[in-house]
Amino acid sequence: MISHFFGMLFGVCFAGGLLALIYSRHSEMWREIAYAYPGPLRISGPRTHLDSVYFYLGNARYFSHKAFITVTRGEDGVHLSTFWPASLLHPPIFLPHDRIRMYRGEWGLMRNVCRLEIESFEGVRMAITSPGGDKLLEEAESAVILGRA
């Protein structure tokens, strides 16, 4: 009985440790951007839940964060956050409008995604799928922050 308990405990700890290692490696780009553009835990404004965000560097390397991002459209910028427990490795990001360039574009097989280029992260681009990306672009269409590819 006790040996089964310790075997089960070892398996759960090993699987949990492996999962934490994978998430930690997977969230490198997110943490780097969050360090440069830290965000508050919450801001007021319209938000969409369960969005997907893709970070990519050129055409070779990308990280996908599928269906667990909350995009909040604030007065001064865009706030990206995740829910718990993913928020332990993904601190909130606040991207001020004057530091990003947004435009409608394609990424891979996806059409009409919101693409963002972030100042001071040359070569790093983001793609936000709908509904969050569509809402960002709708609100930005009349603003100066919208650029064209």
N, CA, C and O atoms as a GROMACS GRO file, in nm:
protein
  596
    1MET      N    1   0.082  -0.120   0.000
    1MET     CA    2   0.000   0.000   0.000
    1MET      C    3   0.086   0.126   0.000
    1MET      O    4   0.064   0.218  -0.079
    2ILE      N    5   0.185   0.129   0.089
    2ILE     CA    6   0.272   0.246   0.098
    2ILE      C    7   0.358   0.258  -0.027
    2ILE      O    8   0.382   0.369  -0.075
    3SER      N    9   0.406   0.146  -0.080
    3SER     CA   10   0.489   0.152  -0.201
    3SER      C   11   0.408   0.204  -0.320
    3SER      O   12   0.464   0.273  -0.406
    4HIS      N   13   0.280   0.172  -0.327
    4HIS     CA   14   0.195   0.226  -0.434
    4HIS      C   15   0.179   0.377  -0.419
    4HIS      O   16   0.181   0.451  -0.518
    5PHE      N   17   0.164   0.422  -0.296
    5PHE     CA   18   0.150   0.566  -0.270
    5PHE      C   19   0.275   0.641  -0.315
    5PHE      O   20   0.265   0.743  -0.383
    6PHE      N   21   0.393   0.590  -0.278
    6PHE     CA   22   0.517   0.657  -0.317
    6PHE      C   23   0.541   0.650  -0.467
    6PHE      O   24   0.594   0.743  -0.527
    7GLY      N   25   0.501   0.540  -0.528
    7GLY     CA   26   0.511   0.528  -0.674
    7GLY      C   27   0.421   0.630  -0.743
    7GLY      O   28   0.461   0.695  -0.840
    8MET      N   29   0.299   0.644  -0.692
    8MET     CA   30   0.205   0.742  -0.747
    8MET      C   31   0.256   0.884  -0.723
    8MET      O   32   0.248   0.969  -0.812
    9LEU      N   33   0.308   0.911  -0.604
    9LEU     CA   34   0.361   1.043  -0.571
    9LEU      C   35   0.479   1.078  -0.663
    9LEU      O   36   0.489   1.190  -0.712
   10PHE      N   37   0.568   0.982  -0.686
   10PHE     CA   38   0.681   1.005  -0.776
   10PHE      C   39   0.631   1.035  -0.917
   10PHE      O   40   0.680   1.128  -0.981
   11GLY      N   41   0.534   0.960  -0.965
   11GLY     CA   42   0.480   0.982  -1.100
   11GLY      C   43   0.417   1.119  -1.116
   11GLY      O   44   0.438   1.187  -1.216
   12VAL      N   45   0.340   1.161  -1.016
   12VAL     CA   46   0.275   1.292  -1.022
   12VAL      C   47   0.380   1.403  -1.016
   12VAL      O   48   0.370   1.500  -1.092
   13CYS      N   49   0.479   1.390  -0.930
   13CYS     CA   50   0.586   1.492  -0.920
   13CYS      C   51   0.668   1.497  -1.048
   13CYS      O   52   0.702   1.606  -1.095
   14PHE      N   53   0.699   1.382  -1.105
   14PHE     CA   54   0.776   1.378  -1.229
   14PHE      C   55   0.698   1.442  -1.344
   14PHE      O   56   0.753   1.523  -1.419
   15ALA      N   57   0.571   1.406  -1.357
   15ALA     CA   58   0.488   1.463  -1.464
   15ALA      C   59   0.470   1.614  -1.443
   15ALA      O   60   0.477   1.691  -1.538
   16GLY      N   61   0.447   1.656  -1.319
   16GLY     CA   62   0.432   1.799  -1.290
   16GLY      C   63   0.560   1.876  -1.319
   16GLY      O   64   0.555   1.985  -1.375
   17GLY      N   65   0.674   1.820  -1.282
   17GLY     CA   66   0.803   1.884  -1.310
   17GLY      C   67   0.831   1.895  -1.458
   17GLY      O   68   0.880   1.997  -1.506
   18LEU      N   69   0.800   1.788  -1.532
   18LEU     CA   70   0.818   1.789  -1.677
   18LEU      C   71   0.727   1.892  -1.743
   18LEU      O   72   0.770   1.964  -1.833
   19LEU      N   73   0.603   1.900  -1.698
   19LEU     CA   74   0.510   1.999  -1.751
   19LEU      C   75   0.556   2.142  -1.720
   19LEU      O   76   0.547   2.229  -1.807
   20ALA      N   77   0.607   2.166  -1.599
   20ALA     CA   78   0.658   2.298  -1.563
   20ALA      C   79   0.779   2.334  -1.649
   20ALA      O   80   0.793   2.449  -1.690
   21LEU      N   81   0.866   2.239  -1.676
   21LEU     CA   82   0.982   2.264  -1.761
   21LEU      C   83   0.939   2.300  -1.903
   21LEU      O   84   0.993   2.394  -1.963
   22ILE      N   85   0.844   2.228  -1.957
   22ILE     CA   86   0.796   2.255  -2.093
   22ILE      C   87   0.733   2.392  -2.100
   22ILE      O   88   0.762   2.469  -2.191
   23TYR      N   89   0.646   2.426  -2.004
   23TYR     CA   90   0.582   2.558  -2.003
   23TYR      C   91   0.684   2.670  -1.982
   23TYR      O   92   0.670   2.778  -2.040
   24SER      N   93   0.784   2.644  -1.901
   24SER     CA   94   0.886   2.746  -1.878
   24SER      C   95   0.964   2.774  -2.006
   24SER      O   96   0.991   2.890  -2.036
   25ARG      N   97   1.000   2.673  -2.080
   25ARG     CA   98   1.071   2.692  -2.208
   25ARG      C   99   0.980   2.755  -2.312
   25ARG      O  100   1.024   2.836  -2.393
   26HIS      N  101   0.855   2.718  -2.309
   26HIS     CA  102   0.758   2.766  -2.407
   26HIS      C  103   0.723   2.914  -2.385
   26HIS      O  104   0.683   2.982  -2.480
   27SER      N  105   0.738   2.962  -2.264
   27SER     CA  106   0.695   3.098  -2.233
   27SER      C  107   0.812   3.198  -2.233
   27SER      O  108   0.797   3.309  -2.182
   28GLU      N  109   0.926   3.161  -2.288
   28GLU     CA  110   1.043   3.249  -2.291
   28GLU      C  111   1.013   3.384  -2.354
   28GLU      O  112   1.040   3.488  -2.294
   29MET      N  113   0.958   3.383  -2.474
   29MET     CA  114   0.930   3.507  -2.547
   29MET      C  115   0.830   3.593  -2.471
   29MET      O  116   0.845   3.714  -2.463
   30TRP      N  117   0.727   3.529  -2.417
   30TRP     CA  118   0.625   3.601  -2.340
   30TRP      C  119   0.690   3.674  -2.222
   30TRP      O  120   0.664   3.792  -2.200
   31ARG      N  121   0.773   3.603  -2.146
   31ARG     CA  122   0.836   3.664  -2.028
   31ARG      C  123   0.931   3.777  -2.067
   31ARG      O  124   0.941   3.877  -1.996
   32GLU      N  125   1.000   3.761  -2.178
   32GLU     CA  126   1.092   3.866  -2.224
   32GLU      C  127   1.015   3.995  -2.257
   32GLU      O  128   1.059   4.104  -2.221
   33ILE      N  129   0.903   3.981  -2.324
   33ILE     CA  130   0.820   4.098  -2.358
   33ILE      C  131   0.755   4.154  -2.231
   33ILE      O  132   0.746   4.276  -2.215
   34ALA      N  133   0.710   4.067  -2.141
   34ALA     CA  134   0.649   4.112  -2.016
   34ALA      C  135   0.749   4.187  -1.929
   34ALA      O  136   0.712   4.277  -1.854
   35TYR      N  137   0.876   4.149  -1.937
   35TYR     CA  138   0.978   4.220  -1.861
   35TYR      C  139   0.996   4.362  -1.915
   35TYR      O  140   1.015   4.456  -1.838
   36ALA      N  141   0.991   4.377  -2.048
   36ALA     CA  142   1.006   4.509  -2.109
   36ALA      C  143   0.879   4.593  -2.098
   36ALA      O  144   0.887   4.715  -2.085
   37TYR      N  145   0.763   4.528  -2.105
   37TYR     CA  146   0.634   4.598  -2.100
   37TYR      C  147   0.545   4.535  -1.993
   37TYR      O  148   0.446   4.470  -2.026
   38PRO      N  149   0.580   4.553  -1.864
   38PRO     CA  150   0.499   4.491  -1.758
   38PRO      C  151   0.360   4.554  -1.752
   38PRO      O  152   0.342   4.673  -1.776
   39GLY      N  153   0.265   4.471  -1.721
   39GLY     CA  154   0.128   4.519  -1.713
   39GLY      C  155   0.071   4.499  -1.574
   39GLY      O  156   0.119   4.415  -1.498
   40PRO      N  157  -0.032   4.575  -1.540
   40PRO     CA  158  -0.102   4.552  -1.414
   40PRO      C  159  -0.178   4.420  -1.423
   40PRO      O  160  -0.194   4.364  -1.531
   41LEU      N  161  -0.223   4.372  -1.311
   41LEU     CA  162  -0.298   4.245  -1.312
   41LEU      C  163  -0.427   4.259  -1.392
   41LEU      O  164  -0.470   4.163  -1.457
   42ARG      N  165  -0.488   4.377  -1.388
   42ARG     CA  166  -0.614   4.398  -1.459
   42ARG      C  167  -0.625   4.544  -1.499
   42ARG      O  168  -0.581   4.632  -1.426
   43ILE      N  169  -0.684   4.569  -1.614
   43ILE     CA  170  -0.718   4.706  -1.653
   43ILE      C  171  -0.864   4.706  -1.697
   43ILE      O  172  -0.922   4.602  -1.728
   44SER      N  173  -0.922   4.824  -1.697
   44SER     CA  174  -1.062   4.832  -1.739
   44SER      C  175  -1.066   4.851  -1.890
   44SER      O  176  -0.976   4.911  -1.949
   45GLY      N  177  -1.171   4.801  -1.949
   45GLY     CA  178  -1.189   4.812  -2.093
   45GLY      C  179  -1.253   4.686  -2.147
   45GLY      O  180  -1.263   4.585  -2.077
   46PRO      N  181  -1.297   4.693  -2.272
   46PRO     CA  182  -1.358   4.574  -2.332
   46PRO      C  183  -1.255   4.462  -2.345
   46PRO      O  184  -1.140   4.486  -2.381
   47ARG      N  185  -1.298   4.341  -2.315
   47ARG     CA  186  -1.205   4.229  -2.322
   47ARG      C  187  -1.267   4.109  -2.391
   47ARG      O  188  -1.389   4.093  -2.395
   48THR      N  189  -1.182   4.028  -2.446
   48THR     CA  190  -1.225   3.901  -2.504
   48THR      C  191  -1.142   3.791  -2.439
   48THR      O  192  -1.025   3.810  -2.407
   49HIS      N  193  -1.203   3.676  -2.420
   49HIS     CA  194  -1.138   3.563  -2.356
   49HIS      C  195  -1.114   3.452  -2.457
   49HIS      O  196  -1.173   3.451  -2.565
   50LEU      N  197  -1.028   3.362  -2.421
   50LEU     CA  198  -0.996   3.243  -2.501
   50LEU      C  199  -0.941   3.278  -2.640
   50LEU      O  200  -0.976   3.213  -2.739
   51ASP      N  201  -0.857   3.379  -2.645
   51ASP     CA  202  -0.791   3.414  -2.770
   51ASP      C  203  -0.660   3.336  -2.782
   51ASP      O  204  -0.607   3.285  -2.684
   52SER      N  205  -0.609   3.330  -2.904
   52SER     CA  206  -0.480   3.266  -2.929
   52SER      C  207  -0.382   3.373  -2.975
   52SER      O  208  -0.415   3.459  -3.056
   53VAL      N  209  -0.261   3.365  -2.922
   53VAL     CA  210  -0.156   3.459  -2.959
   53VAL      C  211  -0.036   3.378  -3.005
   53VAL      O  212   0.004   3.280  -2.941
   54TYR      N  213   0.022   3.419  -3.116
   54TYR     CA  214   0.139   3.354  -3.172
   54TYR      C  215   0.253   3.455  -3.175
   54TYR      O  216   0.237   3.565  -3.228
   55PHE      N  217   0.368   3.419  -3.119
   55PHE     CA  218   0.489   3.500  -3.129
   55PHE      C  219   0.578   3.432  -3.229
   55PHE      O  220   0.594   3.310  -3.225
   56TYR      N  221   0.637   3.508  -3.318
   56TYR     CA  222   0.729   3.444  -3.411
   56TYR      C  223   0.844   3.538  -3.445
   56TYR      O  224   0.830   3.660  -3.444
   57LEU      N  225   0.955   3.477  -3.476
   57LEU     CA  226   1.078   3.548  -3.510
   57LEU      C  227   1.113   3.504  -3.651
   57LEU      O  228   1.160   3.392  -3.673
   58GLY      N  229   1.092   3.593  -3.747
   58GLY     CA  230   1.112   3.555  -3.886
   58GLY      C  231   1.011   3.450  -3.926
   58GLY      O  232   0.895   3.456  -3.886
   59ASN      N  233   1.054   3.354  -4.002
   59ASN     CA  234   0.965   3.245  -4.043
   59ASN      C  235   1.002   3.114  -3.975
   59ASN      O  236   0.935   3.012  -3.994
   60ALA      N  237   1.109   3.117  -3.895
   60ALA     CA  238   1.162   2.991  -3.845
   60ALA      C  239   1.107   2.949  -3.709
   60ALA      O  240   1.074   2.832  -3.691
   61ARG      N  241   1.097   3.039  -3.615
   61ARG     CA  242   1.067   3.001  -3.478
   61ARG      C  243   0.942   3.072  -3.430
   61ARG      O  244   0.930   3.193  -3.445
   62TYR      N  245   0.852   2.999  -3.373
   62TYR     CA  246   0.734   3.064  -3.315
   62TYR      C  247   0.686   2.987  -3.192
   62TYR      O  248   0.714   2.868  -3.175
   63PHE      N  249   0.613   3.059  -3.109
   63PHE     CA  250   0.552   3.001  -2.990
   63PHE      C  251   0.404   3.032  -2.996
   63PHE      O  252   0.365   3.147  -3.017
   64SER      N  253   0.322   2.932  -2.978
   64SER     CA  254   0.178   2.955  -2.982
   64SER      C  255   0.122   2.942  -2.841
   64SER      O  256   0.158   2.853  -2.764
   65HIS      N  257   0.034   3.034  -2.809
   65HIS     CA  258  -0.038   3.032  -2.682
   65HIS      C  259  -0.185   3.026  -2.721
   65HIS      O  260  -0.250   3.129  -2.740
   66LYS      N  261  -0.237   2.905  -2.731
   66LYS     CA  262  -0.370   2.886  -2.789
   66LYS      C  263  -0.478   2.885  -2.683
   66LYS      O  264  -0.473   2.812  -2.584
   67ALA      N  265  -0.576   2.968  -2.708
   67ALA     CA  266  -0.706   2.965  -2.638
   67ALA      C  267  -0.699   2.986  -2.488
   67ALA      O  268  -0.787   2.938  -2.416
   68PHE      N  269  -0.596   3.055  -2.436
   68PHE     CA  270  -0.600   3.086  -2.294
   68PHE      C  271  -0.554   3.228  -2.265
   68PHE      O  272  -0.510   3.258  -2.154
   69ILE      N  273  -0.563   3.316  -2.364
   69ILE     CA  274  -0.521   3.454  -2.348
   69ILE      C  275  -0.646   3.543  -2.336
   69ILE      O  276  -0.744   3.524  -2.407
   70THR      N  277  -0.639   3.640  -2.246
   70THR     CA  278  -0.742   3.743  -2.236
   70THR      C  279  -0.683   3.871  -2.294
   70THR      O  280  -0.580   3.919  -2.247
   71VAL      N  281  -0.749   3.926  -2.395
   71VAL     CA  282  -0.706   4.050  -2.457
   71VAL      C  283  -0.799   4.161  -2.410
   71VAL      O  284  -0.920   4.154  -2.430
   72THR      N  285  -0.742   4.263  -2.346
   72THR     CA  286  -0.820   4.378  -2.300
   72THR      C  287  -0.775   4.500  -2.378
   72THR      O  288  -0.656   4.529  -2.385
   73ARG      N  289  -0.870   4.569  -2.436
   73ARG     CA  290  -0.840   4.688  -2.515
   73ARG      C  291  -0.860   4.809  -2.426
   73ARG      O  292  -0.972   4.851  -2.400
   74GLY      N  293  -0.749   4.866  -2.381
   74GLY     CA  294  -0.753   4.982  -2.294
   74GLY      C  295  -0.742   5.111  -2.374
   74GLY      O  296  -0.720   5.110  -2.495
   75GLU      N  297  -0.758   5.220  -2.303
   75GLU     CA  298  -0.750   5.351  -2.366
   75GLU      C  299  -0.611   5.379  -2.420
   75GLU      O  300  -0.595   5.441  -2.525
   76ASP      N  301  -0.510   5.333  -2.346
   76ASP     CA  302  -0.372   5.365  -2.381
   76ASP      C  303  -0.297   5.251  -2.448
   76ASP      O  304  -0.185   5.270  -2.496
   77GLY      N  305  -0.357   5.132  -2.453
   77GLY     CA  306  -0.284   5.021  -2.511
   77GLY      C  307  -0.360   4.890  -2.502
   77GLY      O  308  -0.479   4.886  -2.474
   78VAL      N  309  -0.287   4.783  -2.526
   78VAL     CA  310  -0.342   4.648  -2.529
   78VAL      C  311  -0.284   4.570  -2.411
   78VAL      O  312  -0.162   4.570  -2.390
   79HIS      N  313  -0.371   4.505  -2.336
   79HIS     CA  314  -0.330   4.427  -2.218
   79HIS      C  315  -0.353   4.280  -2.249
   79HIS      O  316  -0.462   4.240  -2.288
   80LEU      N  317  -0.248   4.199  -2.232
   80LEU     CA  318  -0.257   4.055  -2.253
   80LEU      C  319  -0.232   3.985  -2.120
   80LEU      O  320  -0.135   4.014  -2.050
   81SER      N  321  -0.319   3.892  -2.087
   81SER     CA  322  -0.302   3.818  -1.963
   81SER      C  323  -0.353   3.676  -1.981
   81SER      O  324  -0.425   3.645  -2.076
   82THR      N  325  -0.315   3.590  -1.888
   82THR     CA  326  -0.359   3.451  -1.890
   82THR      C  327  -0.430   3.420  -1.759
   82THR      O  328  -0.428   3.500  -1.666
   83PHE      N  329  -0.492   3.306  -1.753
   83PHE     CA  330  -0.558   3.266  -1.628
   83PHE      C  331  -0.465   3.174  -1.548
   83PHE      O  332  -0.365   3.124  -1.600
   84TRP      N  333  -0.500   3.154  -1.422
   84TRP     CA  334  -0.420   3.071  -1.334
   84TRP      C  335  -0.436   2.926  -1.375
   84TRP      O  336  -0.549   2.889  -1.407
   85PRO      N  337  -0.340   2.842  -1.376
   85PRO     CA  338  -0.203   2.849  -1.329
   85PRO      C  339  -0.103   2.898  -1.434
   85PRO      O  340   0.015   2.917  -1.404
   86ALA      N  341  -0.149   2.919  -1.558
   86ALA     CA  342  -0.057   2.966  -1.663
   86ALA      C  343   0.001   3.103  -1.629
   86ALA      O  344   0.111   3.136  -1.674
   87SER      N  345  -0.071   3.183  -1.550
   87SER     CA  346  -0.022   3.317  -1.516
   87SER      C  347   0.104   3.312  -1.429
   87SER      O  348   0.172   3.414  -1.416
   88LEU      N  349   0.134   3.198  -1.371
   88LEU     CA  350   0.257   3.186  -1.292
   88LEU      C  351   0.380   3.203  -1.380
   88LEU      O  352   0.481   3.259  -1.336
   89LEU      N  353   0.374   3.157  -1.504
   89LEU     CA  354   0.486   3.168  -1.597
   89LEU      C  355   0.463   3.272  -1.706
   89LEU      O  356   0.552   3.299  -1.786
   90HIS      N  357   0.344   3.330  -1.709
   90HIS     CA  358   0.308   3.430  -1.810
   90HIS      C  359   0.258   3.556  -1.741
   90HIS      O  360   0.137   3.574  -1.727
   91PRO      N  361   0.349   3.644  -1.697
   91PRO     CA  362   0.302   3.767  -1.632
   91PRO      C  363   0.227   3.855  -1.732
   91PRO      O  364   0.247   3.842  -1.852
   92PRO      N  365   0.141   3.946  -1.684
   92PRO     CA  366   0.064   4.030  -1.775
   92PRO      C  367   0.155   4.122  -1.858
   92PRO      O  368   0.260   4.166  -1.812
   93ILE      N  369   0.111   4.150  -1.978
   93ILE     CA  370   0.182   4.239  -2.070
   93ILE      C  371   0.092   4.356  -2.102
   93ILE      O  372  -0.027   4.338  -2.128
   94PHE      N  373   0.149   4.477  -2.099
   94PHE     CA  374   0.075   4.594  -2.144
   94PHE      C  375   0.154   4.660  -2.255
   94PHE      O  376   0.266   4.708  -2.232
   95LEU      N  377   0.098   4.664  -2.375
   95LEU     CA  378   0.164   4.722  -2.492
   95LEU      C  379   0.100   4.856  -2.523
   95LEU      O  380  -0.012   4.860  -2.573
   96PRO      N  381   0.169   4.967  -2.494
   96PRO     CA  382   0.114   5.099  -2.524
   96PRO      C  383   0.098   5.117  -2.675
   96PRO      O  384   0.178   5.067  -2.753
   97HIS      N  385  -0.006   5.189  -2.714
   97HIS     CA  386  -0.034   5.208  -2.856
   97HIS      C  387   0.083   5.273  -2.929
   97HIS      O  388   0.106   5.244  -3.047
   98ASP      N  389   0.159   5.360  -2.861
   98ASP     CA  390   0.269   5.427  -2.930
   98ASP      C  391   0.393   5.338  -2.946
   98ASP      O  392   0.491   5.380  -3.006
   99ARG      N  393   0.388   5.217  -2.891
   99ARG     CA  394   0.501   5.125  -2.903
   99ARG      C  395   0.474   5.006  -2.993
   99ARG      O  396   0.560   4.919  -3.009
  100ILE      N  397   0.355   5.001  -3.052
  100ILE     CA  398   0.321   4.886  -3.138
  100ILE      C  399   0.269   4.934  -3.273
  100ILE      O  400   0.222   5.047  -3.286
  101ARG      N  401   0.279   4.848  -3.370
  101ARG     CA  402   0.221   4.872  -3.502
  101ARG      C  403   0.127   4.755  -3.528
  101ARG      O  404   0.169   4.640  -3.526
  102MET      N  405   0.001   4.785  -3.552
  102MET     CA  406  -0.100   4.682  -3.576
  102MET      C  407  -0.145   4.687  -3.720
  102MET      O  408  -0.158   4.796  -3.778
  103TYR      N  409  -0.168   4.573  -3.779
  103TYR     CA  410  -0.223   4.567  -3.913
  103TYR      C  411  -0.290   4.432  -3.935
  103TYR      O  412  -0.260   4.334  -3.867
  104ARG      N  413  -0.380   4.430  -4.031
  104ARG     CA  414  -0.449   4.306  -4.066
  104ARG      C  415  -0.360   4.230  -4.163
  104ARG      O  416  -0.307   4.287  -4.258
  105GLY      N  417  -0.344   4.103  -4.139
  105GLY     CA  418  -0.257   4.025  -4.226
  105GLY      C  419  -0.289   3.877  -4.218
  105GLY      O  420  -0.388   3.836  -4.156
  106GLU      N  421  -0.205   3.799  -4.281
  106GLU     CA  422  -0.220   3.653  -4.280
  106GLU      C  423  -0.103   3.595  -4.203
  106GLU      O  424   0.004   3.655  -4.196
  107TRP      N  425  -0.125   3.479  -4.147
  107TRP     CA  426  -0.016   3.407  -4.084
  107TRP      C  427  -0.040   3.259  -4.106
  107TRP      O  428  -0.139   3.204  -4.058
  108GLY      N  429   0.049   3.196  -4.179
  108GLY     CA  430   0.032   3.055  -4.211
  108GLY      C  431  -0.096   3.034  -4.291
  108GLY      O  432  -0.117   3.099  -4.393
  109LEU      N  433  -0.180   2.946  -4.244
  109LEU     CA  434  -0.306   2.919  -4.311
  109LEU      C  435  -0.419   3.008  -4.262
  109LEU      O  436  -0.531   3.002  -4.313
  110MET      N  437  -0.390   3.091  -4.162
  110MET     CA  438  -0.494   3.178  -4.106
  110MET      C  439  -0.500   3.310  -4.181
  110MET      O  440  -0.396   3.370  -4.211
  111ARG      N  441  -0.618   3.353  -4.212
  111ARG     CA  442  -0.637   3.482  -4.278
  111ARG      C  443  -0.697   3.580  -4.180
  111ARG      O  444  -0.761   3.541  -4.082
  112ASN      N  445  -0.676   3.706  -4.207
  112ASN     CA  446  -0.734   3.814  -4.128
  112ASN      C  447  -0.703   3.804  -3.979
  112ASN      O  448  -0.793   3.813  -3.895
  113VAL      N  449  -0.578   3.787  -3.948
  113VAL     CA  450  -0.537   3.793  -3.807
  113VAL      C  451  -0.484   3.934  -3.780
  113VAL      O  452  -0.443   4.005  -3.872
  114CYS      N  453  -0.485   3.971  -3.656
  114CYS     CA  454  -0.428   4.100  -3.615
  114CYS      C  455  -0.279   4.076  -3.592
  114CYS      O  456  -0.241   3.998  -3.504
  115ARG      N  457  -0.196   4.142  -3.669
  115ARG     CA  458  -0.052   4.127  -3.655
  115ARG      C  459   0.003   4.249  -3.583
  115ARG      O  460  -0.037   4.362  -3.612
  116LEU      N  461   0.093   4.227  -3.491
  116LEU     CA  462   0.155   4.335  -3.414
  116LEU      C  463   0.306   4.327  -3.425
  116LEU      O  464   0.365   4.219  -3.418
  117GLU      N  465   0.366   4.443  -3.442
  117GLU     CA  466   0.510   4.455  -3.432
  117GLU      C  467   0.538   4.543  -3.312
  117GLU      O  468   0.475   4.648  -3.294
  118ILE      N  469   0.632   4.502  -3.229
  118ILE     CA  470   0.657   4.571  -3.103
  118ILE      C  471   0.789   4.647  -3.112
  118ILE      O  472   0.892   4.591  -3.152
  119GLU      N  473   0.784   4.774  -3.075
  119GLU     CA  474   0.905   4.855  -3.073
  119GLU      C  475   1.004   4.794  -2.975
  119GLU      O  476   0.965   4.742  -2.871
  120SER      N  477   1.128   4.799  -3.007
  120SER     CA  478   1.242   4.747  -2.931
  120SER      C  479   1.252   4.594  -2.934
  120SER      O  480   1.339   4.537  -2.868
  121PHE      N  481   1.166   4.527  -3.008
  121PHE     CA  482   1.177   4.384  -3.031
  121PHE      C  483   1.180   4.360  -3.182
  121PHE      O  484   1.086   4.304  -3.239
  122GLU      N  485   1.288   4.404  -3.244
  122GLU     CA  486   1.299   4.396  -3.389
  122GLU      C  487   1.297   4.250  -3.434
  122GLU      O  488   1.367   4.166  -3.379
  123GLY      N  489   1.216   4.224  -3.533
  123GLY     CA  490   1.205   4.089  -3.586
  123GLY      C  491   1.101   4.004  -3.516
  123GLY      O  492   1.060   3.901  -3.571
  124VAL      N  493   1.058   4.043  -3.397
  124VAL     CA  494   0.956   3.967  -3.325
  124VAL      C  495   0.820   4.021  -3.365
  124VAL      O  496   0.795   4.142  -3.358
  125ARG      N  497   0.733   3.932  -3.407
  125ARG     CA  498   0.598   3.973  -3.444
  125ARG      C  499   0.499   3.887  -3.367
  125ARG      O  500   0.530   3.778  -3.320
  126MET      N  501   0.379   3.940  -3.357
  126MET     CA  502   0.271   3.866  -3.291
  126MET      C  503   0.154   3.856  -3.385
  126MET      O  504   0.133   3.943  -3.471
  127ALA      N  505   0.077   3.752  -3.369
  127ALA     CA  506  -0.049   3.737  -3.441
  127ALA      C  507  -0.154   3.701  -3.337
  127ALA      O  508  -0.137   3.607  -3.260
  128ILE      N  509  -0.264   3.777  -3.336
  128ILE     CA  510  -0.375   3.750  -3.244
  128ILE      C  511  -0.494   3.711  -3.329
  128ILE      O  512  -0.537   3.787  -3.416
  129THR      N  513  -0.547   3.594  -3.304
  129THR     CA  514  -0.660   3.545  -3.383
  129THR      C  515  -0.790   3.606  -3.333
  129THR      O  516  -0.792   3.674  -3.230
  130SER      N  517  -0.897   3.583  -3.406
  130SER     CA  518  -1.026   3.637  -3.366
  130SER      C  519  -1.077   3.558  -3.245
  130SER      O  520  -1.038   3.443  -3.227
  131PRO      N  521  -1.161   3.616  -3.163
  131PRO     CA  522  -1.230   3.744  -3.175
  131PRO      C  523  -1.147   3.863  -3.126
  131PRO      O  524  -1.176   3.977  -3.162
  132GLY      N  525  -1.044   3.839  -3.042
  132GLY     CA  526  -0.966   3.949  -2.987
  132GLY      C  527  -0.896   4.033  -3.092
  132GLY      O  528  -0.897   4.155  -3.084
  133GLY      N  529  -0.836   3.968  -3.191
  133GLY     CA  530  -0.767   4.039  -3.298
  133GLY      C  531  -0.862   4.123  -3.381
  133GLY      O  532  -0.829   4.236  -3.418
  134ASP      N  533  -0.979   4.068  -3.411
  134ASP     CA  534  -1.078   4.143  -3.490
  134ASP      C  535  -1.123   4.268  -3.415
  134ASP      O  536  -1.136   4.375  -3.475
  135LYS      N  537  -1.147   4.254  -3.285
  135LYS     CA  538  -1.192   4.369  -3.206
  135LYS      C  539  -1.083   4.476  -3.199
  135LYS      O  540  -1.112   4.595  -3.208
  136LEU      N  541  -0.957   4.434  -3.183
  136LEU     CA  542  -0.847   4.530  -3.181
  136LEU      C  543  -0.841   4.609  -3.311
  136LEU      O  544  -0.824   4.731  -3.311
  137LEU      N  545  -0.853   4.538  -3.422
  137LEU     CA  546  -0.844   4.604  -3.552
  137LEU      C  547  -0.964   4.694  -3.578
  137LEU      O  548  -0.950   4.800  -3.637
  138GLU      N  549  -1.083   4.652  -3.535
  138GLU     CA  550  -1.202   4.736  -3.553
  138GLU      C  551  -1.185   4.869  -3.482
  138GLU      O  552  -1.218   4.974  -3.537
  139GLU      N  553  -1.135   4.864  -3.359
  139GLU     CA  554  -1.117   4.987  -3.282
  139GLU      C  555  -1.001   5.071  -3.334
  139GLU      O  556  -1.000   5.193  -3.317
  140ALA      N  557  -0.903   5.007  -3.397
  140ALA     CA  558  -0.785   5.080  -3.443
  140ALA      C  559  -0.801   5.137  -3.584
  140ALA      O  560  -0.720   5.219  -3.626
  141GLU      N  561  -0.903   5.096  -3.656
  141GLU     CA  562  -0.914   5.137  -3.796
  141GLU      C  563  -0.918   5.288  -3.813
  141GLU      O  564  -0.865   5.340  -3.911
  142SER      N  565  -0.980   5.358  -3.720
  142SER     CA  566  -0.987   5.503  -3.733
  142SER      C  567  -0.873   5.573  -3.658
  142SER      O  568  -0.860   5.695  -3.666
  143ALA      N  569  -0.791   5.496  -3.587
  143ALA     CA  570  -0.684   5.557  -3.508
  143ALA      C  571  -0.554   5.560  -3.588
  143ALA      O  572  -0.543   5.498  -3.693
  144VAL      N  573  -0.459   5.632  -3.537
  144VAL     CA  574  -0.329   5.647  -3.602
  144VAL      C  575  -0.246   5.520  -3.590
  144VAL      O  576  -0.153   5.499  -3.667
  145ILE      N  577  -0.278   5.435  -3.493
  145ILE     CA  578  -0.193   5.321  -3.465
  145ILE      C  579  -0.202   5.212  -3.571
  145ILE      O  580  -0.120   5.120  -3.570
  146LEU      N  581  -0.297   5.220  -3.660
  146LEU     CA  582  -0.311   5.115  -3.759
  146LEU      C  583  -0.220   5.145  -3.877
  146LEU      O  584  -0.227   5.252  -3.938
  147GLY      N  585  -0.134   5.050  -3.910
  147GLY     CA  586  -0.046   5.064  -4.025
  147GLY      C  587  -0.083   4.961  -4.129
  147GLY      O  588  -0.170   4.878  -4.104
  148ARG      N  589  -0.022   4.965  -4.240
  148ARG     CA  590  -0.046   4.867  -4.346
  148ARG      C  591   0.083   4.793  -4.375
  148ARG      O  592   0.191   4.852  -4.373
  149ALA      N  593   0.072   4.666  -4.402
  149ALA     CA  594   0.190   4.585  -4.433
  149ALA      C  595   0.239   4.614  -4.572
  149ALA      O  596   0.337   4.555  -4.616
   0.00000   0.00000   0.00000
